[in-house]
Structures are given as C-alpha cells and as structure tokens.
Amino acid sequence: MALVKVTLDSGASVDVETTDKIADDMVASFARFVAGKRMLEKRTILTPSQSIYVDYSKTAVVRRVN
C-alpha cells in the first residue's frame, strides 16, 4: 500500500491510501498534466467499489508519501 498526498491550490490536502501502482500512476498523471498542460482522465479507480476524481487544474501538488 502507498499513501498519496494531493494538495489543492487552496492549501487544503487530501491523503489517499491505495496500491503502489495506482499511487505511481496518479503522480505520473499529474506530472504529465503539468508538463503538457493537457487535460487527462480525472477519475482514478481505487477498488471495484471506490474511485476518486481529481481536477488537476485546481491541484498544486500530487506526491507519494511512502
């Protein structure tokens, strides 16, 4: 398991506990958004019954904590 910290432009932050692969994918997706300024898929499926929606245009930092 891995912990991803999503920090919004407003300064608020959200911690997401997920698998190593999903955590790495979330960080990489944000990096691609920042590098290319292109809108990517905002919904991330965590488990068959859970997903999150991250609007990268309102996000300052996405980082893997562990």
C-alpha positions as protocol buffer text, in pm:
chain_id: "A"
residue {
  index: 1
  type: MET
  ca { x: 0 y: 0 z: 0 }
}
residue {
  index: 2
  type: ALA
  ca { x: 104 y: 357 z: -65 }
}
residue {
  index: 3
  type: LEU
  ca { x: -8 y: 697 z: 54 }
}
residue {
  index: 4
  type: VAL
  ca { x: -61 y: 980 z: -195 }
}
residue {
  index: 5
  type: LYS
  ca { x: -98 y: 1338 z: -72 }
}
residue {
  index: 6
  type: VAL
  ca { x: -297 y: 1567 z: -303 }
}
residue {
  index: 7
  type: THR
  ca { x: -253 y: 1935 z: -217 }
}
residue {
  index: 8
  type: LEU
  ca { x: -500 y: 2175 z: -375 }
}
residue {
  index: 9
  type: ASP
  ca { x: -433 y: 2534 z: -483 }
}
residue {
  index: 10
  type: SER
  ca { x: -635 y: 2644 z: -180 }
}
residue {
  index: 11
  type: GLY
  ca { x: -382 y: 2479 z: 52 }
}
residue {
  index: 12
  type: ALA
  ca { x: -616 y: 2201 z: 163 }
}
residue {
  index: 13
  type: SER
  ca { x: -482 y: 1850 z: 128 }
}
residue {
  index: 14
  type: VAL
  ca { x: -627 y: 1503 z: 94 }
}
residue {
  index: 15
  type: ASP
  ca { x: -449 y: 1175 z: 166 }
}
residue {
  index: 16
  type: VAL
  ca { x: -535 y: 874 z: -49 }
}
residue {
  index: 17
  type: GLU
  ca { x: -426 y: 527 z: 53 }
}
residue {
  index: 18
  type: THR
  ca { x: -401 y: 296 z: -247 }
}
residue {
  index: 19
  type: THR
  ca { x: -183 y: 36 z: -417 }
}
residue {
  index: 20
  type: ASP
  ca { x: 172 y: 114 z: -523 }
}
residue {
  index: 21
  type: LYS
  ca { x: 80 y: 104 z: -893 }
}
residue {
  index: 22
  type: ILE
  ca { x: -218 y: 338 z: -862 }
}
residue {
  index: 23
  type: ALA
  ca { x: -12 y: 578 z: -648 }
}
residue {
  index: 24
  type: ASP
  ca { x: 264 y: 586 z: -909 }
}
residue {
  index: 25
  type: ASP
  ca { x: 6 y: 635 z: -1187 }
}
residue {
  index: 26
  type: MET
  ca { x: -157 y: 928 z: -1002 }
}
residue {
  index: 27
  type: VAL
  ca { x: 177 y: 1105 z: -956 }
}
residue {
  index: 28
  type: ALA
  ca { x: 276 y: 1039 z: -1318 }
}
residue {
  index: 29
  type: SER
  ca { x: -60 y: 1165 z: -1447 }
}
residue {
  index: 30
  type: PHE
  ca { x: -21 y: 1490 z: -1258 }
}
residue {
  index: 31
  type: ALA
  ca { x: 335 y: 1529 z: -1390 }
}
residue {
  index: 32
  type: ARG
  ca { x: 210 y: 1480 z: -1748 }
}
residue {
  index: 33
  type: PHE
  ca { x: -62 y: 1740 z: -1688 }
}
residue {
  index: 34
  type: VAL
  ca { x: 192 y: 1994 z: -1559 }
}
residue {
  index: 35
  type: ALA
  ca { x: 440 y: 1923 z: -1839 }
}
residue {
  index: 36
  type: GLY
  ca { x: 190 y: 1928 z: -2125 }
}
residue {
  index: 37
  type: LYS
  ca { x: -96 y: 2139 z: -1987 }
}
residue {
  index: 38
  type: ARG
  ca { x: -333 y: 1886 z: -2136 }
}
residue {
  index: 39
  type: MET
  ca { x: -641 y: 1762 z: -1960 }
}
residue {
  index: 40
  type: LEU
  ca { x: -614 y: 1398 z: -1860 }
}
residue {
  index: 41
  type: GLU
  ca { x: -857 y: 1149 z: -1714 }
}
residue {
  index: 42
  type: LYS
  ca { x: -961 y: 1291 z: -1378 }
}
residue {
  index: 43
  type: ARG
  ca { x: -1120 y: 978 z: -1236 }
}
residue {
  index: 44
  type: THR
  ca { x: -898 y: 716 z: -1072 }
}
residue {
  index: 45
  type: ILE
  ca { x: -1043 y: 378 z: -983 }
}
residue {
  index: 46
  type: LEU
  ca { x: -907 y: 267 z: -646 }
}
residue {
  index: 47
  type: THR
  ca { x: -1106 y: -55 z: -599 }
}
residue {
  index: 48
  type: PRO
  ca { x: -1405 y: -205 z: -779 }
}
residue {
  index: 49
  type: SER
  ca { x: -1631 y: -5 z: -546 }
}
residue {
  index: 50
  type: GLN
  ca { x: -1425 y: 314 z: -493 }
}
residue {
  index: 51
  type: SER
  ca { x: -1295 y: 587 z: -720 }
}
residue {
  index: 52
  type: ILE
  ca { x: -1177 y: 944 z: -677 }
}
residue {
  index: 53
  type: TYR
  ca { x: -1198 y: 1247 z: -902 }
}
residue {
  index: 54
  type: VAL
  ca { x: -905 y: 1491 z: -906 }
}
residue {
  index: 55
  type: ASP
  ca { x: -933 y: 1813 z: -1105 }
}
residue {
  index: 56
  type: TYR
  ca { x: -566 y: 1870 z: -1189 }
}
residue {
  index: 57
  type: SER
  ca { x: -633 y: 2232 z: -1288 }
}
residue {
  index: 58
  type: LYS
  ca { x: -709 y: 2305 z: -920 }
}
residue {
  index: 59
  type: THR
  ca { x: -426 y: 2094 z: -780 }
}
residue {
  index: 60
  type: ALA
  ca { x: -88 y: 2226 z: -675 }
}
residue {
  index: 61
  type: VAL
  ca { x: 99 y: 1907 z: -581 }
}
residue {
  index: 62
  type: VAL
  ca { x: 44 y: 1532 z: -604 }
}
residue {
  index: 63
  type: ARG
  ca { x: 312 y: 1332 z: -428 }
}
residue {
  index: 64
  type: ARG
  ca { x: 366 y: 982 z: -300 }
}
residue {
  index: 65
  type: VAL
  ca { x: 448 y: 986 z: 69 }
}
residue {
  index: 66
  type: ASN
  ca { x: 563 y: 626 z: 111 }
}
